[in-house]
């Protein structure tokens, strides 16, 4: 009977965690490029019961435990916008953004949310002023880029104006001297051996971990090459949350919570009967 009480508690805890995750998914249904999560459960067993033979297969269940969360990496729908600096990725990969805090160890993050803009210094930045990374052009006429290193994408206003991001992640601007549009940068895309190993960070960001592995190319890949997804302009990737499924899962989790609470209350009633007998 006491075992049933503790088993019910594990079930309630697991169901509550599941409801927390589902609630977070629903809350982020309109968050750009948000990836929904699912809870993974595992059964808990005690040692083999000696009282019924002590043989393998006689393990008594002791409840359930949460063993982890798994993100769903399916592509979200693309929504067309009127902002030329709004970018989305079709396929695998992440944009790289760097904290511009002036230190030698500026934090590096990865994101699929391409809500970018030009700041007052004409850096391409995310909503929190992190600088988007890309390749510098070595031939501004024929779109040739140095892919050996990443740099922050910035337009020199003394030589260029009217910046624009085009297909393939090319960043162009009008040359103040010639009037031609020059190719200045290309947005870099980063792939990881295991997206599931990335750590989620507040702000729609991800961090590299030992579980994710290092990017398959230390400097990233040009969009559409080496397994990297294609960059789309004037569009944003939407959340991949399926609201219908989330509400069904919420109902199931709620019923699981209620059922486990019933196990506890039933066990408590039986214990009360035992106490009454003793009296």
Secondary structure, DSSP 8 states (H G I E B T S, - for coil): -HHHHHHHHHHHHHHHHHHHHHHHHHHTTTSTT---EEEEEEEEEEEE-GGGT--TT-EEEEEEEEEEEEE------EEE-S-TTEEEEESS-BEEEE--SSSTT--EEEES-EE-EE-TT-BEE-TT--EEEEEEEEETTTTEEEEEEEEE-B--TTTEEEEEE-GGGEEEEEETTT--EEEEEEEEEB-BS-GGG-EEETTTEEE--TTT-SBSSTT-EETTSTT--EEEESEEE-----HHHHHHHHHHHHHHHHHHHHHHHHHHHHHHHHHHHH-
